[in-house]
Amino acid sequence: MTTPEQPPRSLRTKLVVAVLTAASIGLVAALAVTIVGVNSFMYSRLTTQTTNYLRLLADELTAHPGPGRRPPPLVARGEWVAMVVTPSGELKQYWGGKPAKVPTPPLGLLRTITADQSVVRLPGSSFLGSATTLPDGDYVVGAVSTEDYDQIAHRIVVAVSLIVVLVLTVLALVLLQLSKRWLRPLESVVGTARSIAEGDLSQRVEVADSTYEAYSLTRSFNTMVARLQDSFTRRQRAEDRLRRFVASAGHELRTPLAAISGYAQLAQLGALDEREQFQAAMRRVSGETKRMAALIDELLLLAELDRGRPCEAEPVDLGPLCIDAVHDAQAAAPEWLLRHDIDPHRSYLVTGDAFRLRQTVTNLLANIRAHTPAGTRAEVWLSTTGTEHQLDIIDDGPGIDPGLRERVFERFFQADPDRSAGSGLGLSIVAELIQRHGGAIEVMPTDRGCWIRVRLPALKVPPETPAEFAKPSEAGSTAG
């Protein structure tokens, strides 16, 4: 049995703990330095005070020997004690506080501090004391109480400690508020990411401007989600398009296959015994076979374009290419009146695949024959606008309903299935090829017939460099 994974601590907690820890270390270090400094300063003053008092005490007792002598009082703040000790260690005289407060120092200690002229804490008391010898050999001891200074030091420590605690508390509250504000964009990103993980790709994070990092994070996150949503949208569209494509292809292939199957069954049943009936059936079968082969070729071309197979990229002159395409179309269908207004001495250079561009113009002209009655007039124009070459094909046929202009480039679309003899793939193939060449195609509004405009990026050729481009005749022979 696996134990549930414990979530890590939040970034806010880590940030607050880290800052408070660093601040605590710094403040405690400052507190320790303060305490050491205060104690050192106070005990230095006490040592100086004790030494000065001992000097005055020795001078006074030396100047006034005898049992009635009295030491001078301590001028500075604090309780004081003075005593005279015989060389044998017995207390001879005592002035100041009660004797119980300051026991008589041991003889060894008196000898040491007398020799060193040092100030030490007297055993069993809270007094700092020092000693010296009088002319008669006795030891005189002067001591000053440290209780007042200890209380001052204790108060300082308590006050500084309270200040440290207060500072840490205020710092913690400020850090919590600031971290909440600074990390709000992260929390927003986390919440949005959860919504996106649940499938709602429309969610976005409000761009934060509190810090540069938050601003960059939220903008980058929104850009990433937008691209992700666009990718999923394009994928969904591609899948929907594929489903429609497969359904339409199956429907289009079913008709010729059903016709071929029907004639085959008639032949098996002996219903085509007469020669004329048999030949008529074979002509229908041949026609349906050709139709199915053409449909399959168009489907294969669209599949090839969908795979993103790159086209050839070479200089191509649209002028001779379009002129040859018009002549071939006129020869193939003399019932339609096709003409062009293209200057054969002017070049219209583009970069692309000559065979595919010729196929584009051929399909557009074949579309006129497929959707207009015999005798329809059509004109083909080539012009240059800015950095683009424009191919305009206008006919005076029945035209396209304005509401269907945006759909004519969809696959298997037929404005009038009863009157149309095509598969509905011609214009979609043209649109794919034009888009692959970096151009655009659209149905222009017109009062007569149908007007289709193709725009392709013009190829810039230096005037001193002769342009080499694919010959339209070679493209035509390749297509044949």
C-alpha positions in Angstrom: 0.0 0.0 0.0 1.5 3.3 -1.1 1.3 6.2 1.2 0.0 9.5 -0.3 2.7 11.9 -1.3 3.1 14.7 1.1 2.8 18.1 -0.6 5.9 20.3 -0.2 5.8 23.4 1.8 4.6 26.5 0.1 7.0 29.0 -1.4 5.5 31.7 0.9 6.3 29.6 4.0 9.8 28.9 2.8 10.3 32.6 2.1 9.0 33.8 5.4 10.9 31.2 7.4 14.2 31.9 5.5 13.9 35.7 6.0 12.9 35.4 9.6 15.7 32.9 10.3 18.3 35.3 8.7 16.8 38.2 10.6 16.8 36.3 13.9 20.4 35.3 13.5 21.3 38.9 12.8 19.3 40.3 15.6 20.5 37.7 18.1 24.1 38.5 17.1 23.4 42.2 17.5 21.8 41.5 20.9 24.9 39.5 22.0 27.3 42.2 20.9 25.2 44.8 22.7 25.1 42.8 25.9 28.9 42.1 25.8 29.5 45.8 25.0 27.3 47.0 27.8 28.8 44.7 30.4 32.3 45.5 29.3 31.6 49.2 29.5 29.9 49.0 32.9 32.6 46.7 34.5 35.3 49.0 33.1 33.6 51.9 34.9 33.3 49.8 38.0 36.9 48.8 37.9 38.0 52.4 37.5 35.7 53.5 40.2 37.0 50.8 42.6 40.6 51.6 41.9 40.0 55.3 42.5 38.1 54.6 45.7 40.9 52.4 47.0 43.5 55.1 46.3 41.4 57.7 48.2 40.7 55.2 51.0 44.4 54.3 51.4 45.4 58.0 51.4 42.8 58.8 54.0 43.7 56.0 56.4 47.4 56.7 56.1 46.8 60.4 56.9 44.6 59.6 59.9 45.9 56.5 61.7 44.2 55.3 64.8 41.0 53.6 65.9 38.7 56.6 65.2 39.7 56.9 61.6 36.9 56.8 59.0 37.2 56.3 55.2 35.8 58.8 52.7 32.3 58.0 51.3 31.9 56.7 47.8 31.2 59.7 45.5 29.8 57.6 42.7 26.6 55.7 42.5 26.3 52.4 44.4 26.9 50.7 47.7 30.5 50.7 49.1 32.4 48.7 51.6 35.8 49.4 53.2 37.8 47.1 55.6 41.2 46.8 57.2 42.6 43.2 57.5 45.6 42.4 59.6 48.6 40.5 58.0 47.3 37.4 59.7 43.9 37.6 58.0 41.8 38.9 60.8 39.2 41.7 60.2 40.4 44.7 62.1 37.9 47.4 60.9 34.8 47.5 58.7 32.8 50.3 57.2 29.9 50.4 54.9 27.2 47.7 54.4 26.6 44.8 56.8 29.6 42.5 57.2 27.5 39.6 56.1 27.3 41.1 52.6 31.1 41.0 52.1 32.9 38.3 54.0 36.6 38.9 54.8 38.6 38.0 51.8 41.1 35.1 52.1 44.7 36.1 52.9 45.9 34.5 49.7 43.5 36.6 47.6 44.6 39.8 49.4 48.2 39.1 48.7 47.5 38.4 45.0 45.3 41.4 44.3 47.7 43.6 46.3 50.7 42.4 44.2 48.8 42.6 40.9 46.8 45.8 41.7 43.8 44.0 40.1 40.1 44.4 40.7 38.2 41.1 41.2 34.8 40.0 42.4 35.1 39.3 46.1 34.1 35.7 47.1 30.5 35.3 48.4 29.4 38.8 47.4 28.2 41.0 44.6 31.1 43.5 45.1 34.1 44.3 43.0 37.1 44.9 45.2 40.8 45.7 45.3 43.4 45.9 48.1 46.6 47.6 49.0 48.9 47.7 52.1 49.1 50.5 54.7 52.3 51.7 56.2 51.7 49.6 59.3 51.4 46.4 57.2 47.7 46.0 57.3 45.6 45.4 54.2 43.0 47.9 53.3 40.2 46.7 51.0 37.9 48.9 49.0 34.8 47.3 47.3 31.9 48.7 45.3 28.5 46.8 44.7 27.6 45.7 41.2 23.9 45.2 41.9 22.8 48.5 40.4 24.9 47.9 37.2 23.6 44.3 37.0 20.0 45.5 37.2 20.7 48.1 34.5 22.3 45.4 32.3 19.3 43.1 32.9 16.9 45.8 32.0 18.8 46.5 28.8 18.8 42.8 27.9 15.1 42.5 28.5 14.3 45.7 26.6 16.5 44.7 23.6 15.0 41.2 23.7 11.5 42.6 23.6 12.5 44.9 20.7 13.9 41.9 18.8 10.7 39.9 19.4 8.6 42.9 18.3 10.8 43.5 15.2 10.5 39.8 14.2 6.8 39.8 14.7 6.3 43.0 12.6 8.7 41.6 10.0 6.7 38.3 9.9 3.4 40.2 9.4 4.9 42.4 6.7 6.5 39.4 4.9 3.2 37.6 5.0 1.4 40.5 3.4 4.2 41.2 0.9 4.6 37.5 0.0 0.8 37.2 -0.5 1.0 40.2 -2.9 4.1 39.1 -4.7 3.0 35.4 -5.0 -0.6 36.2 -6.0 0.4 35.8 -9.7 1.8 32.4 -9.0 -1.4 31.4 -7.2 -3.4 32.7 -10.2 -1.2 30.7 -12.6 -1.8 27.6 -10.4 -5.5 28.1 -10.4 -5.6 28.7 -14.1 -3.4 25.7 -14.8 -5.9 23.5 -12.8 -8.7 24.8 -15.0 -6.7 24.1 -18.1 -5.8 20.6 -16.9 -9.6 20.0 -16.5 -10.0 20.9 -20.2 -10.9 24.6 -20.2 -8.3 26.0 -22.5 -10.0 29.4 -22.7 -8.8 30.4 -19.2 -6.1 33.1 -19.0 -4.1 34.7 -16.2 -4.5 38.4 -15.5 -1.2 40.0 -16.4 0.5 41.1 -13.2 2.6 44.3 -13.1 3.8 44.1 -9.4 7.2 42.8 -10.4 9.1 42.2 -13.6 9.3 38.5 -12.9 5.5 38.2 -12.3 4.8 40.2 -15.4 7.1 38.0 -17.5 5.7 34.8 -16.0 2.0 35.7 -16.6 2.6 37.0 -20.1 4.7 33.9 -21.0 2.0 31.6 -19.5 -0.8 33.3 -21.4 1.3 33.0 -24.6 1.9 29.3 -24.0 -1.8 28.6 -23.3 -2.8 30.6 -26.4 -0.5 28.5 -28.6 -1.6 25.4 -26.9 -5.3 26.3 -27.5 -4.5 27.2 -31.1 -2.8 23.9 -31.5 -5.7 21.9 -30.1 -8.1 24.0 -32.2 -6.2 23.3 -35.4 -6.0 19.7 -34.5 -9.7 19.5 -33.8 -10.4 21.3 -37.1 -8.1 18.9 -38.9 -9.8 15.9 -37.4 -13.3 17.3 -38.3 -12.0 18.1 -41.7 -10.7 14.6 -42.1 -14.0 13.1 -41.0 -15.9 15.2 -43.5 -13.3 14.4 -46.2 -13.5 10.7 -45.6 -17.3 10.8 -45.6 -17.5 12.9 -48.8 -14.9 10.8 -50.5 -16.8 7.6 -49.7 -20.0 9.2 -50.9 -18.4 10.3 -54.2 -16.7 6.9 -54.8 -19.9 5.1 -54.0 -21.7 6.4 -57.1 -19.3 5.2 -59.8 -18.7 1.9 -57.9 -22.5 1.4 -57.7 -22.8 2.0 -61.4 -20.0 -0.4 -62.3 -21.4 -3.0 -59.9 -24.9 -2.6 -61.4 -23.7 -3.1 -65.0 -21.6 -6.1 -63.9 -24.7 -7.7 -62.4 -26.7 -7.0 -65.5 -24.1 -8.7 -67.6 -24.1 -11.7 -65.2 -27.9 -12.0 -65.4 -27.7 -11.9 -69.3 -29.6 -8.6 -69.6 -26.9 -7.2 -71.9 -27.1 -9.8 -74.7 -27.6 -7.3 -77.5 -24.4 -5.8 -78.8 -25.7 -2.2 -78.6 -26.7 -2.6 -75.0 -23.4 -4.2 -74.1 -21.4 -1.4 -75.8 -23.5 1.3 -74.1 -23.0 -0.4 -70.8 -19.2 -0.6 -71.4 -19.1 3.1 -72.3 -20.9 3.9 -69.0 -18.5 1.6 -67.1 -15.5 3.2 -68.8 -16.9 6.7 -68.1 -17.5 5.9 -64.4 -14.0 4.3 -64.2 -12.4 7.4 -65.6 -14.5 9.6 -63.2 -13.4 7.4 -60.3 -9.7 7.5 -61.4 -9.9 11.3 -61.7 -11.4 11.5 -58.3 -8.8 9.3 -56.8 -6.0 11.3 -58.4 -7.5 14.5 -56.9 -7.8 12.8 -53.5 -4.2 11.7 -53.7 -3.1 15.2 -54.6 -5.0 16.7 -51.7 -3.5 14.1 -49.3 -0.1 14.9 -50.6 -0.7 18.6 -50.0 -2.0 17.9 -46.5 1.2 16.0 -45.7 3.0 19.3 -46.3 5.2 18.0 -49.1 7.1 21.0 -50.4 6.6 22.3 -53.9 9.5 23.1 -56.2 10.8 26.6 -55.8 12.1 28.1 -59.0 11.5 31.3 -61.0 8.3 30.9 -63.1 6.9 33.5 -65.5 3.1 33.5 -65.2 2.7 35.3 -68.6 3.6 32.5 -71.0 2.1 29.9 -68.6 -1.3 31.6 -68.6 -1.2 32.2 -72.4 -0.5 28.5 -73.1 -3.2 27.4 -70.6 -5.8 29.6 -72.4 -4.8 28.3 -75.8 -5.0 24.7 -74.6 -8.4 25.2 -73.0 -9.7 26.9 -76.1 -8.5 24.0 -78.3 -10.0 21.4 -75.9 -13.4 23.2 -75.8 -14.0 25.5 -78.7 -17.6 25.9 -77.7 -16.5 28.3 -75.0 -15.0 31.7 -76.0 -11.8 32.1 -74.0 -9.4 35.0 -74.5 -6.6 36.7 -72.6 -5.3 40.3 -72.2 -1.7 39.5 -71.3 1.4 41.2 -72.7 3.6 38.4 -74.0 6.7 40.7 -73.8 6.3 41.5 -70.1 7.4 39.1 -67.4 5.4 38.2 -64.4 7.9 36.3 -62.3 7.0 34.3 -59.2 8.8 31.6 -57.2 7.1 28.3 -57.3 6.4 25.0 -59.0 5.7 25.5 -62.7 3.8 22.3 -63.1 1.5 23.0 -60.1 1.0 26.6 -61.1 0.0 25.5 -64.6 -2.3 22.9 -63.0 -3.9 25.8 -61.0 -4.7 27.9 -64.1 -5.9 24.7 -66.0 -8.3 23.8 -63.1 -9.7 27.4 -63.0 -10.4 27.3 -66.8 -11.8 23.8 -66.6 -14.1 25.0 -63.8 -15.6 27.5 -66.4 -16.4 24.6 -68.8 -17.8 22.5 -66.0 -20.2 25.1 -64.5 -21.2 27.4 -67.5 -23.1 26.6 -70.6 -21.5 26.4 -74.1 -21.0 29.8 -75.6 -19.9 31.4 -72.4 -17.3 34.1 -72.7 -14.3 34.3 -70.4 -11.3 36.6 -70.0 -8.0 36.1 -68.4 -5.9 39.1 -67.2 -2.5 39.5 -65.5 -1.5 42.6 -63.7 1.0 43.7 -61.0 0.0 45.6 -57.9 2.8 46.5 -55.5 4.7 43.4 -54.7 2.0 41.0 -56.0 1.0 39.6 -59.4 -2.8 39.3 -59.9 -4.5 36.7 -62.1 -8.1 37.6 -62.8 -10.5 35.2 -64.6 -13.9 36.6 -65.4 -16.8 34.8 -67.2 -20.3 35.8 -68.1 -21.9 32.6 -66.9 -24.6 32.2 -64.3 -22.1 33.1 -61.5 -22.1 32.2 -57.8 -24.6 33.0 -55.2 -23.1 35.7 -52.9 -23.9 33.6 -49.9 -21.8 30.7 -51.2 -18.7 32.6 -52.2 -16.9 31.8 -48.9 -17.6 28.0 -49.4 -16.6 27.4 -53.0 -13.1 26.4 -51.9 -14.3 23.8 -49.5 -13.7 20.2 -50.4 -16.6 18.4 -52.2 -18.6 21.6 -52.2 -21.0 21.9 -55.1 -23.3 24.9 -55.5 -25.7 23.0 -57.8 -25.0 19.2 -57.6 -27.7 18.5 -60.2 -26.0 20.8 -62.8 -22.4 20.2 -61.8 -20.4 17.5 -63.5 -17.3 17.7 -61.3 -16.3 16.2 -57.9 -16.2 19.4 -56.0 -12.5 19.2 -55.5 -11.2 21.4 -58.3 -11.3 24.8 -56.5 -10.2 23.3 -53.2 -7.1 21.9 -55.0 -6.5 25.3 -56.5 -6.8 27.0 -53.1 -4.3 24.6 -51.5 -1.8 25.1 -54.3 -2.1 28.9 -54.2 -1.7 28.9 -50.4 1.3 26.6 -50.7 2.9 29.2 -53.0 2.3 32.0 -50.4 -0.6 33.5 -52.3 -4.4 34.0 -51.9 -7.5 33.3 -53.9 -10.9 34.8 -53.5 -14.2 35.2 -55.4 -14.7 38.9 -56.2 -18.1 40.6 -56.1 -19.4 41.3 -59.7 -22.6 41.9 -61.5 -21.8 39.5 -64.3 -20.9 35.9 -64.1 -18.0 34.8 -61.8 -14.8 36.7 -61.0 -12.0 34.8 -59.4 -8.8 36.6 -58.4 -5.4 34.9 -57.5 -2.6 36.9 -55.9 1.0 35.6 -55.8 4.1 37.3 -54.4 6.2 38.8 -57.2 9.8 37.7 -57.5 12.3 40.6 -57.4 15.0 40.2 -60.0 18.0 42.6 -60.2 17.8 44.4 -63.6 21.5 43.5 -64.4 20.9 39.8 -63.8 19.1 37.8 -66.5 16.3 35.8 -64.9 16.2 32.1 -65.5 12.8 30.6 -65.2 10.9 27.4 -66.1 9.6 27.2 -69.6 5.8 26.9 -69.8 6.1 24.5 -72.6 8.2 22.2 -70.4 5.6 22.5 -67.7 2.9 21.6 -70.2 4.8 18.7 -71.5 5.4 17.4 -68.0 1.6 17.7 -67.3 0.8 15.8 -70.4 
